[in-house]
């Protein structure tokens, strides 16, 4: 498959992890020192998913797409292949962020599925593993520091 993924165990309840994952993306969804700015999120299948990644030197990377699935408490799926007004764009990936209960905590898994092998390879060369592992670590740190 043309998939890249990262996973980590988070020592916090699934409800906590979901809340941070779904509602506080500006705190974890971009590797520091970059930050994620939420522009618009219509949290439902077909809803707009628009963010901007901002770098420490003024860099901007707009992220525009739609949600393919919003399975409350379990999974978020989005793509950049279609914009919020259902206009096709140059597809790069489908992003999948999932959680599931594991022991006394939560298993977090993030995946990027690509249309073409060359896109998967490009994403890997761009630092997918390091970047997405950094985001997972940021999510983990927030959830575990606030766990009951």
ZIBELHU-V235111 format. One record per pair of residues at least 12 apart in sequence whose ideal C-beta (glycine too) atoms are under 10 Angstrom apart, sorted by the first residue. I is the first residue (numbers start at 1). J is the second residue. Records with the same first field share a line. If there is no record, write none. Layout:
I->J / J
//
This chain:
1->111 / 113 / 114 / 117 / 120
2->93 / 112 / 113 / 114 / 115 / 116 / 117 / 118 / 119 / 120 / 121 / 123
3->93 / 94 / 96 / 111 / 112 / 113 / 114 / 120
4->93 / 110 / 111 / 112 / 113 / 114 / 120 / 121 / 123 / 124 / 128 / 129 / 132
5->96 / 98 / 109 / 110 / 111 / 112 / 113 / 128 / 129 / 132
6->108 / 109 / 110 / 111 / 112 / 128 / 129 / 130 / 131 / 132 / 133 / 134 / 135 / 136 / 137
7->98 / 107 / 108 / 109 / 110 / 111 / 132 / 133 / 136
8->106 / 107 / 108 / 109 / 110 / 133 / 136 / 137 / 139 / 140
9->102 / 103 / 105 / 106 / 107 / 108 / 140
10->99 / 102 / 105 / 106 / 107 / 108 / 136 / 139 / 140 / 141 / 142 / 143 / 144 / 147
11->103 / 104 / 105 / 106 / 140 / 143 / 144 / 147
12->104 / 105 / 106 / 108 / 139 / 140 / 142 / 143 / 144 / 145 / 146 / 147 / 148
13->101 / 104 / 105 / 106 / 143 / 147 / 148
14->73 / 74 / 99 / 100 / 101 / 102 / 105 / 106 / 107 / 108 / 143
15->73 / 99 / 101 / 106 / 148
16->99 / 105 / 106 / 142 / 143 / 144 / 146 / 147 / 148
17->73 / 99 / 100 / 101 / 105 / 106 / 107 / 108 / 139 / 140 / 142 / 143 / 144 / 147
18->72 / 73 / 74 / 75 / 76 / 97 / 99 / 106 / 108 / 143
19->73 / 143 / 146
20->138 / 139 / 140 / 142 / 143 / 146
21->75 / 76 / 97 / 98 / 99 / 106 / 108 / 110 / 139 / 142 / 143
22->41 / 43 / 70 / 72 / 73 / 76 / 97 / 99
23->38 / 41 / 43
24->36 / 38 / 139 / 142 / 143
25->37 / 38 / 41 / 49 / 51 / 76 / 97 / 135 / 139
26->38 / 51
27->138 / 139 / 141 / 142
28->134 / 135 / 136 / 137 / 138 / 139 / 140 / 141 / 142 / 143
29->51 / 53 / 63 / 97 / 110 / 132 / 135 / 138 / 139
30->51 / 52 / 53 / 54 / 55 / 61 / 63 / 131 / 134 / 135 / 138
31->53 / 127 / 130 / 131 / 132 / 133 / 134 / 135 / 137 / 138
32->56 / 134 / 135 / 137 / 138
33->54 / 55 / 56 / 57
34->53 / 54 / 55 / 56 / 59 / 61 / 131 / 134 / 135
35->52 / 53 / 54 / 55 / 56
36->51 / 52 / 53 / 54 / 61 / 63 / 135
37->50 / 51 / 52 / 53 / 54 / 60 / 62 / 63
38->50 / 51 / 52 / 63
39->51 / 52 / 62 / 63 / 64 / 84
40->64 / 84
41->67 / 70 / 76 / 78
42->66 / 67 / 70 / 84
43->67 / 70 / 72 / 76
44->66 / 67 / 69 / 70 / 72
45->66 / 67 / 68 / 69 / 70 / 71 / 77 / 78
46->66 / 67 / 68 / 69 / 70 / 82 / 84 / 86
47->66 / 67 / 68 / 70 / 78 / 84
48->64 / 65 / 66 / 67 / 78 / 83 / 84 / 85 / 86
49->63 / 64 / 65 / 66 / 67 / 68 / 70 / 76 / 77 / 78 / 79 / 80 / 83 / 84 / 95
50->62 / 63 / 64 / 65 / 66 / 83 / 84
51->63 / 64 / 65 / 78
52->64
63->78 / 80 / 95
64->80 / 82 / 83 / 84 / 87 / 89
65->78 / 79 / 80 / 81 / 82 / 83 / 84 / 89 / 91 / 92 / 93 / 94 / 95
66->78 / 79 / 80 / 81 / 82 / 83 / 84 / 85 / 86
67->79 / 84 / 95
68->81 / 82 / 94 / 95 / 96
69->94 / 96
71->98
73->99
74->97 / 98 / 99 / 100
75->96 / 97 / 98 / 99 / 100 / 109
76->95 / 96 / 97 / 98 / 99 / 110
77->94 / 95 / 96 / 97 / 98 / 111 / 113
78->93 / 94 / 95 / 96 / 97
79->91 / 92 / 93 / 94 / 95 / 96 / 113 / 115
80->92 / 93 / 94 / 95
81->93 / 94 / 115
90->115 / 119
91->114 / 115 / 116 / 119
92->112 / 114 / 115 / 116 / 119 / 120 / 122 / 123
93->111 / 112 / 113 / 114 / 115 / 119 / 120 / 123 / 128
94->111 / 112 / 113 / 114 / 115
95->110 / 111 / 112 / 113 / 132
96->109 / 110 / 111 / 112 / 113
97->109 / 110 / 111 / 132 / 135 / 136 / 139
98->110 / 111
99->139 / 143
104->147
105->140 / 143 / 144 / 147
106->140 / 143 / 147
108->135 / 136 / 139 / 140 / 143
109->136
110->128 / 132 / 133 / 135 / 136 / 139
111->132
112->124 / 128 / 132
//
